[in-house]
Amino acid sequence: MKKMAVLGPKGTYSDIAAKKFLSENNIDLELIYYPSILKTSEALKENEFAIFPFENTLDGFVMESVDYIINNGYHIIYQLKLPIDFVFISNEKDIKDIKNLYVQFKTYGQCIEFIKNNNFNIIKTESNTQTLNDFLKNEKNSSAIIPIHLLNEKYNIEKIHIQDKMNNETRFFIVSKNDNLNLKYDDLSISILITIMHDKSGVLYHILKEFNELDINLNSILSRPMKSKMGEYKFYIECNILKDKLHDLEKLKKNLNKEDIKLDILGIYNKMVNL
């Protein structure tokens, strides 16, 4: 059976998203859990697929995921999103008696308003499930922020919906070493990596101009360091396109090559639909 690497342990939002993907597409994969995004990325050496948390409404892009996909040349084959909801828990009777707060590193950025109003010692974890497990091992004078679906018993202090905004969502990417999962759609999203071979004045203008002239709608553009010299960047771009206009990508690549700009397709996958 083919396998998918998942940020674990079981019960994480990545786990829920992976199972949603399998259900929506009637696909049978064995889920293998790893303790960090790094380990999940490295696990594509042994597994056919992986799922990455990629972007959050409140905390923006998950830069680890962005860089692992870009630097390893992984193929994005599918995207989906989940609503995200957090709860604060502690067995102390008074919040003033709490010293430590366990919180996953991305959860921290989504609950910053609540956290900054309390004087906690912050202990960051790799996953929300690890947050709960670490808290249960060290409950005295401690607290935790966990997803509401992990709340399965009563605590002396419970505060629900503590994320900064209620319309909080995380977007996930399914990736593979090879673009070998045959999912076809009419409305598509595309992830593109732009590498500027020789920096010069107006180069970003030329890139955006080519997209505009081909009427390709940009959703986002993100600069990532080349890691060879300060001030040199690659650009991660997402855009939408109809399947019958995919030939425009070749025009785009040809036109950018004239400007000494390299274009790599990281994935052509389903457009995200707001339900």
Secondary structure, DSSP 8 states (H G I E B T S, - for coil): --EEEEESSTTSHHHHHHHHHHHHHT---EEEEESSHHHHHHGGGT-SEEEEEEEETTTEE-HHHHHHHHHHT-EEEEEEEEE--EEEEES-SSGGG--EEEEEHHHHHHSHHHHHTS--EEEEESSHHHHHHHHHHS-TTEEEEEEGGG--S--SEEEE--SS-SS-EEEEEEEESS-------SEEEEEEEEEESS--TTHHHHHHHHHHHTT-EEEEEEEEE-SSSTT-EEEEEEEEEEGGGTTHHHHHHHHHHHTTEEEEEEEEEE-----
